[in-house]
Amino acid sequence: MSKIKTHSGASKRFSVTKNGRVKYSHQNRRHILTKRSTKRKRALRRSAYVADCIEKNIKKLIPYA
């Protein structure tokens, strides 16, 4: 059986932790930040974990992560 191809877009956005959870970095942090509040920008700095309902789908996209 051949290898599964990794989804390159998903591999750039998500990573799997040691415990098997899928971690990602928030969006909306690149430009036009003057209109956002300091509190919002500070919250977007932190990384987050994917919801349980879509975690399985993302793990299929990045099988060797």
N, C-alpha and C positions, 0 to 999 in steps of 0.2 A: 504494500500500500504506500502511496506517495505521501510526502509531507504536506501539512496544511500550510497555506500561505497566510502570513500575518498581514492584517489590515494596517497599512502604513499610517493612515490618518489616526486610527485608534492607538497605535503604538506610540505616537508622538504626544497624545493627550492623556493617556492613562498608564498607570503602573500598578503592579500587584505587590502588596506588602507581604511580609513573612507569614502573617496570620491568614493570608488569602483574601484580604479585602482589597477592593479596587480604589485607588487614590487618584485624585485629579486636582488640577489647579483651576481656580475660577476664571471665568471670562470677563470681559469689559474692563481690562486693566491696561490697555495699550495706549490709547490717546483720547483726547477730549475729556480730560479728567477734571477740568475746572468747574464744570457744572455739578459734579458729584460731591457729596459731603465728605468730610474727613473721616467720619465714622464708617461710611460705606466703603471708602477706599481701604481703610484699615481692615475691615471684615473680608474684603476680596483678596487681601494678601495671603490669608491662611489657606492651606489646602483643605480639601474636603473628601469625604468618602461617598461613593456612588450608592444610590438607594438599592435595597435588597432586590426589588422587583426587576431591575435591569442589569444587575451584577452578572448574572449567568450569560446574558447576551454579549456583554463586553468581554468576558473571559473567553468566549468562543472566537472573538476577533483577534485576541492576543494570546494564542495558545502556548507560546514558549517564553512568556514574560515571567 
